[in-house]
């Protein structure tokens, strides 16, 4: 075994130790595992235990990033959204119109880079799902935040794909060609969904050839992984952003194979048990603690970023739900729960820095903001929920 291979193995061994102990630290300090993994990655890189330049570490972290998008796609069940009706669609339109309009105004007024127009409204369902597990599914503000968050995450992904094409090619023929292929691909996926829904409605037994009801040789995981890598290969061939292929692969699983209720759990366990933590540890390893400590204004910038994101969601919740939620405290709880895009804010920062839309220093600001939201906003939600429960009991008496 040569020295390079030995170095890779030692690096992966150290990373596996961090993976093993991150849940323990998460329970100990009571902050989200992704935050702990970023902090562990940053600390390990600072002391020279791991290196972000390790090629195998980088490749595995990229796969973890794509797998995170795959699991995000599994949250989108189209049938459930169709049943929500016109009232919900109207409120969703008002919500996103408010967030993106305010983001555009703030960007041009405060002279932020254009990339911030899609960065400020970014949403993610990861922390919302975690909050649902903690507070239960009977919280109306969390259920609404989850529905909005799923659509918001989908919009954010589409926006990132378009922006990636723009920064990669500029306003050239290649960009318009990529955009054309992108919309053709979206249309093709939509037609594929429609056709598959009709075929499976007439011949439901066909689904069982892909994922049988009785799993004997992990056929469900094999099919999911085939779908995951096949769609990634297709979008790579079409020169479209990889995250779109991973996301649509997850949507296919969620919308056509929901009869296998064990598969999402298996994929979540595998993803959040290995691949996705690798991505967050890698993100942490890219942080230069010396630069962050030398530039303390980064903490002020991250607070501004958090404040603007919270302001957008507060305004959007009030504009869209003020007649639906009569209780102001419920509106505020919904806004805070929508303002913790921990995983996707890191994803946005990673993509923004890789395409040159934001600087390395701004990348640090985004990651610090993601960590801070995952800690402080969760604490504020606990406090507000306690006050809401106390007020509700007082009114009942």
PyMOL commands that set and color helices and strands:
alter all, ss='L'
color gray80, all
select helices_A, chain A and resi 3-29+33-46+55-73+78-82+85-110+116-120+126-135+140-169+173-202+204-210+219-237+242-256+261-285+289-294+297-321+328-338+342-354+360-396
alter helices_A, ss='H'
color red, helices_A
deselect
rebuild
show_as cartoon
